[in-house]
Amino acid sequence: MVAIATAAYAQEAFDAEKTKALFAGTEWVSYWAGWRSEITFAADGTMTVKVSGEYSNTADNRVVRWTPTGPRSVKDDKHEWIIAPDGKEMYPIKEKGSFNAYHRGKKYPPEFPFLRATLAKPGIVWVEQGKNKRITFAFNGEMGVVWGVDGVEKYQWHSTSQSFGGGQFYFRKEAPLEHFMFYLIQDERGGRFLRDGWSGAIYKPEPAQPGDPMPPQMISRASSPFGGTSWCRPDGKGKVLILTFAANGTVSDTAFPNEKPEWNPYDDGSIRYKVKDGTRKMKLSEDKKLLVREDSKRREIWFAGRQPPRMSMTEEKQLKSTFADKDKAWVNWDDGKKTVYLFNDKTADVTISLDDIKQKTVRWESLCAGCIRIGEEVFMVEGETLERVEPRLTLKQVSKDSLLSTAASR
């Protein structure tokens, strides 16, 4: 907004009395994660700042004087403020540092009707200004976001964005340093650009260049391979769960028998639908034979059809000989912790240990081709690894001798 003050408004004749009349009697409100801020400009030249909610005990509550500085700007003892071209928003004039937008009145507006269409304009990425690197954000209409640096995808957010109202929204990973709060605010011509609420960085729309990471875009159901298909997987108790994507756009999910959500396909081979516990996102495997639901907490594999593929006796015998190799164990190292699954070569017993302390012994059995149950947990056989569905755990087969040498090195 510094550009607004120095460019467009610099050409306007500055009349302090007109500026006073523009601000006097106006009220403004802003939301930041956990708190609400209200600013009132009184006709007597005083400005009241009131903050409530989380952190309000240490917030910047004050009553100060305000004075005009330009045709649409005033300053108090700490900040300078400017009213946007349409008169409905007000911003602090800052080149750097944290930023938030204020809206006229006491009530924060609903999400701007143009927000998603502006962010997700086809062929457009939002590029951070003033950087030697090309730092981009690209959006789709469902608030899917891809963050890229010099053409390298840093992270994808899938439907984790949340709008607070107006042009304000955020998205984040689990790591707190990868947390973004954005405002879609007005420039000097009444257009829009993005301002990062944490750093104050400015992002402007530019044509996407070859290699810029882009999020998947929704396609029509008619052009999707999912219409009229069914998929299945066994759960930890041996029950077969079934998903059916009807051609009319509804989903039948045995985990949610009373819900009939709509499914939406995307150009990367993924599909999404919403149920009461959130958004389900799945994607076709590279060979297009499996449907995969994967995140940091789970890895579900769904088979085409309504019955899981059967395993032949020969395949089952080979599987048992692989798991129950008396010289091997299945191990996971996570944050320095060692989890070991040891298959008995004479029985169907599996002993589970954590950091060399025995936890329990359970039974295992094959459920279908590529899928086994250990106790009441489902594992997928994927190459040389065992992948537990949920909570996610990857086991790799190693020699028992290597476990002994690891313990001795401690």
Sequence and secondary structure as in RCSB ss.txt:
>XXXX:A:sequence
MVAIATAAYAQEAFDAEKTKALFAGTEWVSYWAGWRSEITFAADGTMTVKVSGEYSNTADNRVVRWTPTGPRSVK
DDKHEWIIAPDGKEMYPIKEKGSFNAYHRGKKYPPEFPFLRATLAKPGIVWVEQGKNKRITFAFNGEMGVVWGVD
GVEKYQWHSTSQSFGGGQFYFRKEAPLEHFMFYLIQDERGGRFLRDGWSGAIYKPEPAQPGDPMPPQMISRASSP
FGGTSWCRPDGKGKVLILTFAANGTVSDTAFPNEKPEWNPYDDGSIRYKVKDGTRKMKLSEDKKLLVREDSKRRE
IWFAGRQPPRMSMTEEKQLKSTFADKDKAWVNWDDGKKTVYLFNDKTADVTISLDDIKQKTVRWESLCAGCIRIG
EEVFMVEGETLERVEPRLTLKQVSKDSLLSTAASR
>XXXX:A:secstr
 HHIIIIIGGGS   HHHHHHHHTT EEEEEETTEEEEEEE TTSEEEEEEEETTGGGS  EEEE EEEETTEEE
 SS EEEE TTSSEEEE  SSS    EEESSS   B TTHHHHHT TTEEEEETT SS EEEEE TT  EEEEET
TEEEEEESS  EEEEBTEEEEE SSTTSEEEEEEEE TTS EEEEETTT  EEEEEE  TT      B  GGG S
 TTEEEEEE TTS EEEEEE TTSBEEETTSTT   BEEEBTTSEEEEEETTEEEEEEE TTSSEEEEESSS EE
EEEESSS     HHHHHHHHHHHT TTEEEEEEETTEEEEEEE SSSSEEEEEETTEEEEEEEEEEEETTEEEET
TEEEEEETTEEEETTTTEEEEEEEHHHHHHHHHH 
